[in-house]
């Protein structure tokens, strides 16, 4: 029996597996399709900001791979090596064991991985934003900071807990900063102690504007939406171990934690060794 191994269960990998499964079924071919993915679900990444803001239930942004692809064998793990000469895929399963798969054809759809911004302090003090657990962590963290701000009498501490910094003004960062103020306003409304307290959302990037990869007209429109909701955009120059970040023209901004929707780079599984075409 021939085997096709698909590396990655994101948009490309999921669609490749579904299309190939239908093609094989119609042709009546004896081909095994194996999908290697770190999780047993497909994740719709664009809706993670809505999960973090408690607008969307996390179950609504995931699709079970075994249920959606009944003719595909799922192998849980993270691929780290594709050996083109011996036609083997090596991966690490969730329990840390090393496994290999032989293949006749391989589809590399591993997608991208996080690439941290070159800003001192980000790796030590910021929190990632690329998975359901990270989105839920951010949601719970924001709620916790508002509730802790409500019980303290120290105005400096209250201001810090009511300041949220988002690093990265791309698609995800801009949406997190846009959804955040609506979320925190709803939580703060339950606490009379926070009446009149300013809750700040800062969107920081080394770029001079939000969504720099888009047309300037769209960037300006996004900036207007952010400001109408109480968020502000600024240039970022440095992180500090003092739980603060330094912004251009604005000095240090105390805060308790910073979601960091990092930029992306190609998965190492696709770049470790060049593929023949």
C-alpha positions as CSV (number, residue, x, y, z in Angstrom):
1,X,0.0,0.0,0.0
2,X,1.3,3.4,-0.9
3,X,1.4,6.1,1.7
4,X,1.0,9.9,1.5
5,X,2.2,11.9,4.5
6,X,0.8,15.4,5.0
7,X,2.8,17.5,7.5
8,X,0.6,20.0,9.2
9,X,-3.1,20.3,9.9
10,X,-3.7,24.0,9.2
11,X,-5.6,25.5,6.3
12,X,-3.4,24.0,3.6
13,X,-2.8,20.6,5.3
14,X,-6.5,20.2,6.1
15,X,-7.7,21.0,2.6
16,X,-5.0,18.8,1.1
17,X,-6.1,15.9,3.2
18,X,-9.8,16.4,2.5
19,X,-9.3,16.8,-1.3
20,X,-6.9,13.9,-1.5
21,X,-9.2,11.6,0.5
22,X,-12.1,12.4,-1.9
23,X,-9.9,11.8,-4.9
24,X,-8.6,8.5,-3.6
25,X,-12.1,7.3,-2.7
26,X,-13.4,8.1,-6.2
27,X,-10.5,6.4,-7.9
28,X,-10.7,3.3,-5.6
29,X,-7.0,3.5,-5.1
30,X,-5.2,1.6,-2.3
31,X,-3.5,4.6,-0.7
32,X,-3.0,5.4,3.0
33,X,-3.2,9.1,3.9
34,X,-1.5,10.1,7.1
35,X,-1.8,13.6,8.6
36,X,0.9,14.6,11.2
37,X,-0.2,17.5,13.4
38,X,0.6,18.6,17.0
39,X,-3.1,18.7,18.0
40,X,-6.1,16.6,17.1
41,X,-8.0,19.6,15.9
42,X,-7.9,22.2,13.1
43,X,-7.6,25.7,14.6
44,X,-9.2,28.8,13.0
45,X,-6.5,31.3,14.0
46,X,-8.3,34.5,12.9
47,X,-10.8,34.1,15.7
48,X,-8.4,33.8,18.6
49,X,-8.8,37.5,19.5
50,X,-12.5,36.9,19.9
51,X,-11.8,33.9,22.1
52,X,-9.5,36.0,24.3
53,X,-12.2,38.7,24.6
54,X,-14.8,36.0,25.6
55,X,-16.9,36.9,22.5
56,X,-16.5,33.4,21.0
57,X,-16.5,30.0,22.7
58,X,-13.2,28.2,22.1
59,X,-15.0,25.2,20.9
60,X,-16.3,27.3,17.9
61,X,-12.8,27.9,16.5
62,X,-11.7,24.3,16.4
63,X,-12.7,21.4,14.2
64,X,-11.9,17.8,15.2
65,X,-9.6,16.3,12.6
66,X,-10.6,12.6,13.1
67,X,-14.3,13.7,12.7
68,X,-13.8,15.9,9.7
69,X,-11.4,13.5,7.9
70,X,-12.7,10.0,8.6
71,X,-10.5,8.5,5.8
72,X,-7.3,10.0,7.1
73,X,-5.0,8.5,9.8
74,X,-4.0,11.1,12.3
75,X,-0.5,11.0,13.9
76,X,-0.1,13.4,16.8
77,X,3.3,15.0,16.9
78,X,5.6,17.8,15.7
79,X,7.7,17.0,12.6
80,X,11.3,18.1,12.9
81,X,13.0,16.3,10.0
82,X,12.0,15.2,6.5
83,X,14.6,12.9,4.9
84,X,14.1,13.0,1.2
85,X,16.7,10.3,0.4
86,X,15.3,7.6,2.7
87,X,11.7,9.0,2.3
88,X,11.1,9.2,6.0
89,X,9.4,11.8,8.2
90,X,10.7,12.1,11.8
91,X,8.5,13.6,14.5
92,X,8.1,13.9,18.3
93,X,4.8,12.8,19.8
94,X,3.1,14.6,22.7
95,X,4.9,12.4,25.2
96,X,8.3,13.2,23.9
97,X,9.0,9.9,22.0
98,X,10.7,10.0,18.7
99,X,8.8,8.4,15.8
100,X,9.2,8.0,12.1
101,X,6.9,7.4,9.1
102,X,7.9,6.1,5.7
103,X,6.2,7.7,2.8
104,X,5.8,7.5,-1.0
105,X,4.7,11.1,-1.3
106,X,5.0,13.9,1.2
107,X,3.0,17.2,1.4
108,X,4.8,19.9,3.4
109,X,2.1,22.2,4.9
110,X,3.7,22.9,8.2
111,X,2.8,26.6,8.1
112,X,4.6,29.1,10.2
113,X,6.0,29.4,13.8
114,X,6.5,32.3,16.1
115,X,9.3,34.7,15.4
116,X,9.9,37.0,18.3
117,X,10.3,40.7,17.7
118,X,13.9,42.0,18.1
119,X,13.1,44.0,21.2
120,X,14.9,43.4,24.5
121,X,12.7,41.9,27.2
122,X,10.0,40.4,25.0
123,X,11.1,36.8,25.4
124,X,11.3,37.1,29.2
125,X,8.2,39.1,30.0
126,X,5.7,38.9,27.1
127,X,3.1,36.2,26.6
128,X,2.5,34.5,23.2
129,X,-0.7,34.4,21.3
130,X,-1.0,31.6,18.8
131,X,-3.1,28.8,20.4
132,X,-6.3,28.2,22.3
133,X,-4.6,27.8,25.6
134,X,-2.7,31.1,25.1
135,X,-6.0,32.9,24.2
136,X,-7.7,31.5,27.3
137,X,-4.7,32.5,29.4
138,X,-5.0,36.0,28.2
139,X,-8.7,36.1,28.8
140,X,-8.3,34.9,32.4
141,X,-5.3,37.1,33.0
142,X,-7.2,40.2,31.9
143,X,-10.1,39.4,34.2
144,X,-7.7,38.7,37.1
145,X,-6.0,42.1,36.6
146,X,-9.2,44.0,36.6
147,X,-10.5,42.2,39.7
148,X,-7.1,42.8,41.5
149,X,-7.3,46.4,40.6
150,X,-10.7,46.7,42.2
151,X,-9.5,45.5,45.6
152,X,-6.3,47.6,45.9
153,X,-6.2,51.1,47.4
154,X,-2.8,51.8,45.9
155,X,-3.6,54.0,42.8
156,X,-0.2,53.3,41.2
157,X,-0.8,49.6,41.4
158,X,-4.4,50.1,40.1
159,X,-3.1,52.1,37.1
160,X,-0.6,49.4,36.3
161,X,-3.2,46.6,36.5
162,X,-5.5,48.6,34.3
163,X,-2.9,49.0,31.6
164,X,-2.6,46.4,28.9
165,X,0.1,46.4,26.3
166,X,-0.2,44.5,23.0
167,X,3.1,44.2,21.1
168,X,2.8,43.9,17.3
169,X,0.4,46.0,15.2
170,X,-0.3,43.3,12.6
171,X,-3.6,41.6,12.0
172,X,-3.7,39.7,15.3
173,X,-2.3,42.4,17.5
174,X,-4.6,45.1,16.1
175,X,-7.7,42.9,16.6
176,X,-6.6,42.1,20.1
177,X,-6.2,45.8,20.9
178,X,-9.6,46.5,19.3
179,X,-11.5,43.8,21.2
180,X,-9.7,44.4,24.5
181,X,-11.3,47.7,25.6
182,X,-14.8,46.3,25.0
183,X,-14.0,43.3,27.2
184,X,-12.3,45.2,30.0
185,X,-15.1,47.8,30.1
186,X,-17.7,45.1,30.6
187,X,-15.7,43.5,33.4
188,X,-15.0,46.9,35.1
189,X,-18.7,47.7,35.0
190,X,-19.2,45.0,37.6
191,X,-16.9,46.7,40.1
192,X,-18.1,50.1,41.6
193,X,-14.6,50.6,42.9
194,X,-13.4,51.2,39.4
195,X,-15.9,53.9,38.5
196,X,-13.9,56.6,36.8
197,X,-10.7,54.5,36.6
198,X,-9.0,54.8,33.2
199,X,-8.3,51.4,31.6
200,X,-5.6,51.8,28.9
201,X,-4.9,49.5,25.9
202,X,-1.6,50.3,24.2
203,X,-0.8,48.8,20.8
204,X,3.0,49.0,20.2
205,X,5.1,48.3,17.2
206,X,8.4,49.4,15.7
207,X,6.4,50.3,12.6
208,X,5.1,53.9,12.4
209,X,1.5,52.8,11.9
210,X,-0.9,50.0,12.5
211,X,-1.3,47.3,9.9
212,X,1.8,48.6,8.0
213,X,1.4,45.8,5.4
214,X,-2.0,47.1,4.2
215,X,-3.0,50.1,2.1
216,X,-2.6,53.4,4.0
217,X,-6.3,54.1,3.8
218,X,-7.1,50.8,5.5
219,X,-4.4,51.4,8.1
220,X,-5.9,54.8,8.9
221,X,-9.4,53.3,9.2
222,X,-8.1,50.7,11.7
223,X,-6.4,53.4,13.7
224,X,-9.7,55.3,13.9
225,X,-11.5,52.3,15.2
226,X,-8.8,51.6,17.8
227,X,-8.9,55.2,19.1
228,X,-12.8,55.3,19.1
229,X,-12.6,52.3,21.5
230,X,-10.1,53.9,23.7
231,X,-7.0,52.0,22.5
232,X,-3.9,53.9,21.3
233,X,-1.0,53.1,19.0
234,X,2.6,54.0,19.6
235,X,6.1,53.2,18.7
236,X,7.9,50.7,20.9
237,X,11.6,51.1,21.8
238,X,12.3,48.9,24.8
239,X,11.0,46.5,27.4
240,X,12.0,46.6,31.1
241,X,12.2,44.0,33.9
242,X,10.4,46.6,36.0
243,X,7.1,45.5,34.4
244,X,7.1,48.5,32.1
245,X,7.7,49.2,28.4
246,X,9.3,52.3,26.9
247,X,7.4,54.0,24.1
248,X,8.7,56.7,21.8
249,X,7.6,60.2,22.9
250,X,5.7,58.7,25.9
251,X,8.2,57.4,28.4
252,X,7.7,54.3,30.5
253,X,4.3,52.6,30.8
254,X,3.8,50.3,33.9
255,X,1.9,47.1,33.2
256,X,1.6,43.6,34.5
257,X,1.8,41.4,31.4
258,X,2.0,42.0,27.6
259,X,0.3,39.8,25.0
260,X,2.7,39.5,22.1
261,X,1.2,38.3,18.7
262,X,4.6,37.6,17.3
263,X,5.5,37.8,13.7
264,X,5.8,34.5,11.7
265,X,8.6,32.6,10.0
266,X,8.5,29.4,8.0
267,X,8.4,26.2,10.0
268,X,11.8,24.6,10.5
269,X,10.4,21.3,9.1
270,X,10.1,23.0,5.7
271,X,13.5,24.8,5.8
272,X,15.8,22.3,7.4
273,X,16.5,20.7,4.1
274,X,15.6,21.9,0.6
275,X,13.0,19.9,-1.3
276,X,13.4,18.7,-4.8
277,X,10.7,19.9,-7.3
